[in-house]
């Protein structure tokens, strides 16, 4: 079975990706919305829509990466709009990361 390396991941963000800016550095990701079920105070469940920035190479968060130093409550720009980061989650095998974001 063929294995993908970090250099192969750009293929996944080449078509519909938006430009993501952190400080003076730029990378790409997919701006999207996801549904998530959360418990409310009464013990019921509520469907919540979250804005997410998906398919960012996880290596971008490591030392020397374009998003190195980005933390929860940090600010990024995606597709020209400023967002605050609320969570950072690894996708599947960890090659990509999803950021849960909200307009700043």
Buried (B, 14 or more C-beta within 10 A) or exposed (E): EEEEEEEEBEEBBEEEBBEBBBBEBEBBBBBEEEEEEEEEEEEEEEEEEBBBBBBBBBBBBEEEBBBBEBEEEBBBBBEEEEBBBBEBEEEEEEBBBBBBBEEE
